[in-house]
Amino acid sequence: MKRPLKTLGTATLLTSALFLAGCGGEGGANDGGAGGDGPIKVGISQLMDIDALNATREGFIKGMTENGYVEGEDIEYDYQNAQGDQATATQIAAGFATSDFDLVFAIATPAAQTVAQAVGNIPVVFSAVTEPVEAGIVESWDAPGANVTGTSNLGPVEDQIGLIKELAPDAKTIGVVYSSGEVNSQVQVDLAREAAEKLGMEVKEASVASTAEVQQAAQSLDVDAFYVPTDSHVVSAIDSVVEAAESQQVPLVVGDSATVKAGGAATYGLDYEQLGYQTAALMAIKILEGEDPATMPVEKQTESLLVGSAQEHL
């Protein structure tokens, strides 16, 4: 690191553990900036402006704040949003690579991929990345191997597909709309197909190359239910899938709780704010204090919650 950093006390670490257990808590205070050499500088690269990714960023900042890194005093953020454009995400990563940041935080798989490729001299943590090994971001879950580690948003896909059978017991076909260019989406589609086969259902796929194609893709599927994984491009146009499901009068199960609020029927989903908090309190702060991201295993949220407007029917 460029500068000596603060050390968290036992009470602060306990606060982090209590939050992750769902108990919350007050963060501990720290002394001033980074060894008297100004505040910590963190670059944030976010793929697009959707509820789940925004909650991840907000949770990260909350995790830093409650553990003594107060914005404007101990830490400064440079927040950049690619608005769903891969070329812009690449430009953001290139700019970060020549910055004087102490840490880079990347939110969502495409953003993390560009940052991991461009930034080699600054520690990087990511979040909302489903399968970081398949995406080429880390070497392995247990030993990332370079300057990058973080948290995964891989949810219980099998349980999510199981919700379809509960909501529509006679369902035989499931329509899945996903981005062909997102590795994390393909991983979830494969898992969904396996889970559906176990329940005697068939997955019918419609892939898209951009958000603009989601409406046509959803309308092309004549199915008994819809499933949308944690796919940023599709989720940003979730209204189109909701409309298709409503027109066919079939349930729509989604990959995260934020998308339920946007019109999905139900999910076993993660708490994205908590995921961002976890990334900060139990990973980023440790890295800022000297731990090597190369040896820090990629983490997941261990619990998921049943969330949905159709919950009373389950």
C-alpha positions in Angstrom: 0.0 0.0 0.0 1.0 3.6 -0.5 0.4 4.6 3.1 0.1 3.1 6.6 -3.5 2.3 7.3 -5.7 2.0 10.4 -6.3 -1.2 12.3 -9.8 -2.2 13.3 -10.4 -3.2 16.9 -12.1 -6.4 18.1 -15.3 -4.6 18.8 -15.5 -3.3 15.2 -14.9 -6.7 13.7 -17.7 -8.1 16.0 -20.0 -5.4 14.6 -19.4 -6.7 11.1 -20.2 -10.3 12.2 -23.4 -9.2 13.9 -24.6 -7.3 10.8 -24.0 -10.4 8.7 -26.0 -12.4 11.1 -28.9 -10.0 10.7 -28.4 -8.1 14.0 -27.0 -4.8 12.8 -24.9 -2.7 15.1 -22.9 0.5 15.5 -19.5 0.8 13.8 -16.4 1.7 15.8 -14.6 5.0 15.4 -11.1 5.4 14.0 -8.4 8.1 14.1 -8.5 10.5 11.2 -7.1 9.7 7.8 -4.6 7.2 6.5 -1.5 7.8 8.7 -1.9 11.6 8.3 -1.4 11.3 4.5 -5.0 12.1 3.5 -8.1 9.9 3.1 -8.1 6.5 1.5 -9.1 6.7 -2.2 -11.5 4.1 -3.7 -12.6 3.9 -7.3 -16.0 2.3 -7.9 -16.9 0.9 -11.3 -20.6 -0.1 -11.6 -22.0 -1.7 -14.8 -25.4 0.0 -14.8 -28.1 1.7 -12.7 -30.4 -1.0 -11.4 -31.7 -1.6 -7.9 -29.6 -4.7 -7.1 -26.3 -3.1 -8.1 -27.2 0.2 -6.5 -27.9 -1.6 -3.2 -24.6 -3.4 -3.5 -22.8 -0.1 -3.8 -24.8 1.4 -0.9 -24.1 -1.6 1.3 -20.3 -1.3 0.5 -20.2 2.3 1.5 -22.3 1.6 4.6 -19.9 -1.2 5.5 -16.9 1.1 5.2 -18.6 3.9 7.1 -19.8 1.8 10.0 -16.3 0.4 10.4 -14.6 3.8 10.7 -14.0 4.9 7.1 -16.2 8.0 6.9 -16.7 9.5 3.5 -15.1 13.0 3.3 -13.0 12.3 6.3 -11.2 9.0 6.1 -12.2 7.9 2.6 -13.1 9.3 -0.8 -15.0 7.6 -3.6 -14.7 8.1 -7.3 -18.0 6.5 -8.6 -18.2 5.7 -12.3 -21.3 4.1 -13.9 -21.0 2.5 -17.4 -24.8 2.7 -17.9 -24.7 -0.8 -19.4 -22.2 0.0 -22.1 -19.2 -2.4 -22.3 -17.0 0.1 -24.1 -17.6 2.7 -21.4 -16.8 0.0 -18.7 -13.5 -0.6 -20.5 -12.7 3.1 -20.5 -13.5 3.4 -16.8 -11.2 0.5 -16.0 -8.4 2.0 -18.2 -8.7 5.3 -16.2 -8.7 3.5 -12.9 -5.5 1.6 -13.9 -3.5 4.9 -14.0 -5.1 6.4 -10.9 -3.7 6.8 -7.4 -6.5 4.7 -5.8 -5.8 2.5 -2.8 -8.6 0.1 -3.8 -11.0 -0.5 -6.7 -14.5 -1.9 -6.2 -16.1 -3.4 -9.3 -19.9 -4.2 -9.3 -21.3 -6.8 -11.7 -19.4 -9.3 -13.9 -18.7 -7.2 -17.0 -17.4 -4.3 -14.9 -15.2 -6.7 -12.8 -13.9 -8.4 -16.0 -12.7 -5.0 -17.4 -11.2 -3.9 -14.1 -9.4 -7.2 -13.5 -7.9 -7.0 -17.0 -6.8 -3.4 -16.8 -5.8 -2.9 -13.2 -2.8 -4.9 -12.1 -1.1 -2.6 -9.6 -4.0 -1.8 -7.2 -6.1 -4.2 -5.0 -9.5 -4.9 -6.5 -12.6 -6.3 -4.8 -15.7 -7.2 -6.7 -19.3 -8.0 -5.9 -22.5 -9.1 -7.7 -20.3 -11.5 -9.8 -22.0 -14.9 -10.2 -19.1 -17.2 -11.4 -15.7 -15.3 -11.1 -13.7 -18.3 -12.4 -15.7 -18.9 -15.5 -15.6 -15.1 -16.1 -11.8 -15.2 -16.0 -11.7 -12.8 -13.1 -9.9 -15.1 -10.6 -8.0 -18.4 -10.9 -10.1 -20.2 -8.3 -12.7 -19.5 -5.6 -10.3 -20.6 -2.8 -7.1 -18.9 -4.1 -7.9 -16.0 -6.5 -4.2 -15.8 -7.3 -3.6 -12.1 -8.2 -4.8 -8.7 -7.0 -8.5 -9.5 -7.2 -11.1 -11.1 -4.9 -14.6 -10.4 -3.8 -18.1 -11.7 -3.3 -20.4 -13.7 -5.5 -24.2 -13.3 -6.0 -24.7 -16.9 -7.1 -28.2 -17.7 -5.8 -30.0 -21.0 -5.1 -31.0 -21.5 -8.8 -32.5 -25.0 -8.0 -34.7 -23.6 -5.3 -35.8 -20.7 -7.6 -36.8 -23.2 -10.3 -38.6 -25.2 -7.6 -40.8 -22.1 -6.9 -42.1 -22.4 -10.4 -43.4 -25.9 -9.7 -45.1 -24.6 -6.6 -46.7 -21.6 -8.3 -47.7 -23.6 -11.4 -47.8 -27.3 -10.6 -48.7 -28.3 -14.1 -46.0 -26.3 -15.8 -44.0 -28.1 -18.5 -42.0 -25.3 -20.1 -40.0 -22.4 -18.6 -39.0 -19.4 -20.7 -35.6 -18.0 -19.9 -34.4 -14.6 -21.3 -30.7 -13.9 -20.8 -27.7 -12.1 -22.2 -25.6 -14.2 -24.6 -22.5 -12.1 -23.8 -22.7 -12.6 -20.0 -20.9 -15.6 -18.7 -22.7 -15.4 -15.4 -26.0 -15.7 -17.1 -25.1 -18.8 -19.1 -23.9 -20.4 -15.9 -27.4 -19.8 -14.3 -29.2 -21.0 -17.4 -27.3 -24.2 -17.3 -28.2 -24.7 -13.6 -31.8 -23.8 -14.4 -32.0 -26.4 -17.1 -30.6 -29.1 -14.8 -33.1 -28.2 -12.1 -36.0 -28.1 -14.5 -35.2 -31.5 -15.9 -35.3 -33.0 -12.4 -38.8 -31.6 -12.0 -40.0 -32.8 -15.4 -39.9 -29.4 -17.1 -38.1 -28.1 -20.2 -36.3 -24.8 -20.5 -36.8 -22.7 -23.7 -34.2 -20.1 -24.1 -34.2 -16.6 -25.8 -30.8 -14.9 -25.7 -30.3 -11.2 -26.3 -27.2 -9.1 -27.2 -28.6 -5.9 -25.7 -31.3 -4.5 -23.5 -33.2 -3.3 -26.6 -33.8 -7.0 -27.6 -35.4 -8.1 -24.3 -39.0 -7.3 -25.3 -38.9 -9.2 -28.6 -37.1 -12.2 -26.9 -39.7 -12.4 -24.1 -42.6 -12.2 -26.6 -41.1 -15.0 -28.7 -41.5 -17.5 -25.9 -44.8 -19.4 -25.5 -44.3 -21.1 -22.1 -45.9 -22.1 -18.8 -43.6 -19.8 -16.7 -40.8 -17.4 -17.1 -37.4 -17.3 -15.2 -35.0 -14.4 -15.3 -31.6 -15.0 -13.7 -29.4 -12.2 -12.2 -28.6 -10.8 -15.6 -28.1 -7.0 -15.5 -29.1 -6.3 -19.1 -32.3 -8.3 -18.9 -33.2 -7.0 -15.4 -32.8 -3.4 -16.6 -35.7 -4.2 -19.1 -37.6 -6.4 -16.7 -40.9 -4.6 -17.5 -40.9 -6.3 -20.9 -40.6 -9.8 -19.3 -43.3 -8.9 -16.8 -45.6 -7.8 -19.6 -45.0 -11.1 -21.5 -45.7 -13.2 -18.4 -48.9 -11.2 -17.6 -50.1 -11.5 -21.2 -49.7 -15.3 -21.0 -51.0 -15.4 -17.4 -48.0 -17.3 -16.2 -45.7 -16.8 -13.2 -42.4 -15.0 -13.5 -39.7 -16.2 -11.0 -36.5 -14.1 -10.8 -33.0 -14.4 -9.5 -33.0 -11.6 -6.9 -35.3 -9.9 -4.4 -34.8 -6.4 -6.0 -36.4 -7.8 -9.3 -39.4 -9.0 -7.3 -40.1 -5.4 -6.5 -40.0 -4.6 -10.2 -42.7 -7.2 -11.0 -41.4 -10.7 -10.5 -43.7 -13.1 -8.6 -41.1 -14.6 -6.2 -37.6 -15.7 -5.6 -35.2 -17.2 -3.1 -33.0 -14.2 -3.2 -30.0 -12.5 -1.7 -29.8 -9.2 0.1 -27.6 -7.1 -2.1 -27.1 -4.4 0.4 -25.8 -7.0 2.8 -23.6 -8.5 0.1 -22.0 -5.1 -0.5 -21.6 -4.7 3.3 -19.9 -8.0 3.5 -17.5 -7.1 0.7 -16.5 -4.0 2.6 -16.4 -5.1 6.2 -14.9 -8.5 5.8 -12.8 -8.1 2.7 -12.0 -4.6 1.5 -10.9 -3.3 4.9 -8.7 -6.3 5.5 -7.0 -5.6 2.1 -6.5 -2.0 3.0 -4.9 -3.1 6.2 -2.4 -5.3 4.4 -4.0 -8.7 3.6 -3.2 -10.2 0.2 -6.3 -10.5 -2.1 -4.5 -13.4 -3.9 -5.0 -15.6 -0.9 -8.5 -14.4 0.2 -11.2 -16.8 -1.0 -14.1 -15.5 -2.9 -17.1 -15.4 -0.5 -20.8 -15.9 -0.9 -23.9 -15.0 1.1 -24.8 -18.2 3.0 -28.5 -17.4 3.4 -31.3 -16.6 1.0 -34.8 -15.4 1.7 -38.2 -16.3 0.2 -39.4 -13.0 -1.2 -42.4 -12.2 -3.5 -45.8 -11.0 -4.2 -46.9 -14.6 -4.7 -45.4 -15.7 -1.4 -48.8 -16.2 0.3 -49.6 -18.9 -2.4 -46.5 -21.0 -1.8 
